[in-house]
Amino acid sequence: MKDKDTDSGILYIGATPIGNVDDASKRLISTFQEVDLICAEDTRRTKQLLSRLEIKTEAEIISLYDHNEAEKADFVIEKLLSGYNVLQVSDAGMPVVSDPGYKLIGKAILAGIQVTCLPGPSAVLTALALSNLPSHRFCFEGFLPNKSGTKLNYLAKLKEEDRTMIFFESPYRIQKTISAMREVFGDSRKAAICRELTKTYEEVIRGSLLELVDILNTRTLKGEIVVVVEGASLK
């Protein structure tokens, strides 16, 4: 642990396992042990991860999530300026990617604080690799809107997108989302539903949107889901 002095600390952005705890990097483990403050999306989830990794830390662990990030960021910046080293983690994967961290990083940069990243697991890139869809150009769209009409309008704007598209989705909405994609993109557009990545019941369902709609009419999916969709052919 760093002695507190007038020198600013470092803000570490750490990628955590998305399922398999063995994917935690050595740098992440050592940083957990060495920092003075840990900012967690969910403190319970982070403490569970520390327990599974058999990590003992003297760092204070505080919650920093979407609804309190603006408020907590100022507190964290004060700690960094006083010499604390801080680790920002989300529940799974890389912070900032549909997770907290953006506001904190921005304030740290403005304050002249060193920010560095501990690379690691990513649901986005893992799903892209497993989808067997073109990966030389792609875009990440995060979660689609909940409401049916708004979702269809959003997808309509992506109809001519020629890059492979990656989305996060809930198991409770996946059937309606794939049906909406079929309605907008057409029956033959290829896609992959990737669920429970790196976990025991990891599964990738590949096929046309029509085939995926038929599959989802006969079964219910569980777990965390990433959808990868082929881009438009603009020949």
Secondary structure, 3 states (H helix, E strand, C coil): CCCCCCCCCEEEEECECCCCHHHCCHHHHHHHHHCCEEEECCHHHHHHHHHHCCCCCCCEEEECCCCCHHHHHHHHHHHHHCCCCEEEECCCECCCCCCCCHHHHHHHHHCCCEEEEECCCCHHHHHHHHHCCCCCCEEEEEECCCCHHHHHHHHHHCCCCCCEEEEEECCCCHHHHHHHHHHHHCCCCEEEEEECCCCCCCEEEEEEHHHHHHHHCCCCCCCCEEEEECCCCCC
